[in-house]
Amino acid sequence: MRETQKTPSRKSGKAAGPRAKSGAAKARKGGMDAMMARVEQIRQVQREAGHFDCFGRANSGYCDQGECLYRSDCLDLSPLLH
């Protein structure tokens, strides 16, 4: 005689979709938290060096701090923060 496998039944009736979204949302939030921590770290370095703590604040895509070590990263990141 052949045995059949039982599949587990869903008691809650909820689809797996919302769980996947909440996991992705948590990952995005974790990524954003890490990015903001890095932004704050760079701003602290700028303040300690006696410079403007402007990293990530180039809202319009313009930055007049041509000698800044973080300039290219700042210009790439600024649109994501605003």
C-alpha positions in Angstrom: 0.0 0.0 0.0 1.3 3.5 -0.9 1.4 6.2 1.8 0.5 9.7 0.9 2.1 12.8 2.5 -0.1 15.2 4.3 0.5 18.9 3.7 0.2 21.1 6.8 -3.0 23.1 6.9 -3.1 26.8 7.3 -5.2 27.7 10.3 -4.9 31.4 10.2 -5.9 31.8 6.5 -3.3 34.4 6.0 -1.1 34.3 2.8 2.7 34.2 3.0 2.9 37.5 1.1 2.6 39.9 4.1 5.3 38.0 6.0 7.7 38.4 3.1 6.9 42.1 2.9 7.5 42.6 6.5 10.8 40.8 6.3 11.8 43.0 3.3 10.6 46.1 5.2 12.8 45.1 8.2 15.7 44.6 5.9 15.2 48.0 4.3 14.8 49.6 7.7 18.0 47.9 8.9 19.8 49.1 5.8 18.6 52.7 6.3 19.6 52.6 10.0 23.1 51.4 9.0 23.3 54.1 6.4 22.2 56.9 8.8 24.7 55.6 11.4 27.4 55.9 8.7 26.2 59.5 7.8 26.4 60.5 11.4 29.9 59.0 11.8 31.2 61.0 8.8 29.6 64.2 10.1 31.3 63.7 13.4 34.6 63.3 11.6 33.9 66.5 9.7 33.2 68.4 12.9 36.3 67.1 14.7 38.4 68.2 11.7 36.9 71.7 11.9 34.9 71.4 8.7 31.2 71.8 8.0 29.2 68.7 9.0 27.4 68.7 5.7 27.7 65.1 4.5 24.5 63.9 2.8 23.0 67.4 2.8 23.5 68.4 -0.9 19.8 68.5 -1.5 20.0 70.2 -4.9 23.0 68.1 -6.0 25.4 71.0 -5.6 28.4 71.1 -3.3 31.0 73.8 -3.1 33.4 71.8 -1.0 35.6 70.6 -3.8 38.4 69.4 -1.6 36.2 67.2 0.7 37.3 63.6 0.8 33.6 62.5 1.0 32.3 64.7 -1.8 31.5 62.0 -4.4 29.9 59.7 -1.8 27.9 62.6 -0.4 26.6 63.6 -3.8 25.5 60.0 -4.5 23.9 59.6 -1.2 22.1 63.0 -0.7 19.2 62.2 -3.0 18.4 59.1 -1.0 18.2 61.0 2.3 15.8 63.7 1.1 
